[in-house]
Structure formats: structure tokens, C-alpha cells
Amino acid sequence: MRVRLQRWPKKYPKAGGFCLFSKMLAASSIFCGRYLLDYGHYFFKKEDKKRLSVALVLSGGIGDIVTAIRYIHVLLAHTNAPVVVDVFSSQKPSDIAVLLGAAGLRWQVFPMHQFKNRLLYDIVIQLSVQFPVFFVSNQHKLDVLAPALSSYIAKARQWNKAHEAYLSVDNMFRAQYWCVLNKKTMLQAMDTPDLLNLSNVPPRFLQLPLESQNMLKRWNLQTRPFITVGYSVDQNNPSKLQNIRLYQHWPEVLRLLKKKYPSLYVVQLGGFPHHLDGVDLCLAGKTSFSELISLLGYSYCHLDNDSGFVHLRHFFSGKPSVVLFGCTSAQVKGHAENLNLVYRPCNMEVCEWLEGNTWWKTCPGNLGPNHCMGFKPQWLAEQIVASGFLDLF
């Protein structure tokens, strides 16, 4: 059979209806594609009737997030809840996946912007401030599969209702001050029903990467004792390198320490290549997240301000650090194995978040930049020597 191709009739505009239809088809395809990217992994898997679907929404710095993972780890073990968990994080998903893998957890991790609707999960646990907030969309399933977790969540929600003013990001300072008044660490304060005995859980619960020794070989550190010094705050915000919490006199402190310990070998860590005088090896901005963890884990001692590096080291190795506290509270964010040093001429126990989201660069007492990092290098070096942390050298 012969087919004859007809020309487009002249009485119909060539572009009109066809172009409009094409544009509508393209727009609908883009919309559907975007929808499937965001929601597809929910709708194309069968509902698990034997496990609770949980969304864990974590924001803050890497120190906040690793502490929150420790809390969730203890909570789920304590309640023996059968769960399948999706994690949504403000930090790099690949970094969070490393932390979860180190805890033996095989949870999926997504960027924060992909968390769209809490009704798609049986439970949502949100840790964006100091205290967890729980949303339950399938109470019957929770009661049947995990009665202990159901009871815990009910008590936590009662606490949240009575302390509603502490749950907003705008009231982060108030939440920190509540921890100070109630003598709680950041981890202990997350357990608002006070049932998990977090004061007695061992610090180390994360396993160092199996390839750590090979990573150290890259810099000839596998047999050499070394210490690390941190000079970084938030890799997602380069402007924070000029943070009022950063100690500016590490070069002088390192000079004094090397005078006392001639064999001292110092490795600098950080998110940005800002070289400090007195370090033997500057790896700032040159390591992967796994390499950073390995260096923190094998370091004989770590020197830093209150930062995420200190919390990572605490949970991966439990080895000592020398930590300088200024606008943050040593009582809330310090760890028992560390030498926690405080310099606070304004006599405020904590001023973190008092100035809102600019707390890291402004002083509420108008005492000038870096006033709360006014540790004298000679005094600081003497404190480090007296701690015995460097006796190996």
C-alpha cells in the first residue's frame, strides 16, 4: 500500500497548536520527572508491614549531627524498634553516609531539600535545634510494632509541649542556657524523658575506616607519632574562617611546645588551605572526610577550639584533645577525656546564638573580635604540658 504525505494545510498556522501542545508536554514531563526524583523512592516500594518507616531530619554542623546520630543509635537500641530509616541532612550526604557506616547502620541519606512531606513516613524525628521533635503519622503501627518507642515518644512530646519556647531555631540560645542551668551535656539533653542513661554510655561507638593505615601511608604517618591542630569551623561556609571562636595564636603555642618537645610532629587539619606557622604538615583542605577521620583517630593529641573535629574524635576514638571554649559552654559541649579550657572575661556562661545567626562573628558585650579567645600562648602551652598529653614526645 502506498502512503502519500500531505502538506500542512495553509489555513492552519504552522506554529500555533502544535507548539502549544509541545510546550505543555515538555512542562508536564519536567514536572513529573521532578516529582519522581523527589518522591519516587517512596511510591515504588512496597509498604513494610514489619518495620516502621522513619525519616531522620538532621541539621547543624558535623559535630551536632554526629552527636544526634549517637542519640538515635542509643534510642533505637534501647527501645528495640524495627525500623527502616531515611536520613535527610544539611551536611554532605556522602559524609553522613560515612558516619552511619562507621556505626554499622545502612540507612539511606538524602540532601535536606528532598524532605518534602512528613506524612510519607510513619515517624519523623527532627533534630534541628537541641531537642528532638517527633511527628507520628501511623500511631497504630507504632503501638503494635514498637510499644517501648511509642511510650518514649509520648513522654518526649509531653516534654516538648511544656517547653515549647525552647524548640524554635530562633530560641537556640535559650535551649543552650537550659542545658547550662540543668547541668546537661548536649547529648544528655536530647533525652528529654531522661530514660536512656546517656551519661553512662561509652563515648566511642564509631569504627575508624578499615583503610585508615593505608590513608596514613600517603603522608608517611603510619609509624610516626603525631598530633593534630584544627583551624576550621564550617566547610559549607568559607566566611566563617574569620570566626571569633578561632584561636589566632597557635603558631606561638606550637613554637613553645616544640621547644619543650623537640620531636613533636604537628599536622594541621581544616576545611580550607590556611597554613599555620609551626606545623610540619598542612593538610587543610587536602583530605577526604574518611581521611580526616583517620587522622583524628590516630592523632596522639588534638588541639582545637570547640569544633566538629573534637566531637568526631570523641566518638571515633575517645582520645584526649585540648579544647578552647569561648562563647560556647564547656559544660554543655565538653567531653570528660579532654582538657577543656575556658576564657570568658565577660563572665557569661554561654553566649552562643544570643545574637542570632551572627553569633559566630559578633560579641553581645561589644568587647571586640576574638576577645573570648584571649588565652595567653605561654599560659596555654604550660597547661598542655601539665596535662601530660604530650609525654610520648
Salt bridges, closest charged atoms under 4 A:
ASP38 OD1 - ARG34 NH2 2.73
ASP38 OD2 - LYS116 NZ 3.93
GLU47 OE2 - LYS141 NZ 3.68
ASP48 OD2 - ARG51 NE 2.57
ASP86 OD2 - HIS41 NE2 3.87
ASP122 OD2 - LYS141 NZ 2.99
ASP194 OD1 - LYS184 NZ 3.83
GLU252 OE2 - ARG255 NH2 2.71
ASP280 OD2 - LYS258 NZ 2.85
GLU291 OE2 - ARG218 NH1 2.73
ASP304 OD2 - HIS302 NE2 2.84
ASP306 OD2 - ARG245 NH1 3.76
ASP306 OD1 - HIS311 NE2 3.50
GLU337 OE2 - HIS314 ND1 2.62
GLU352 OE2 - LYS333 NZ 2.99
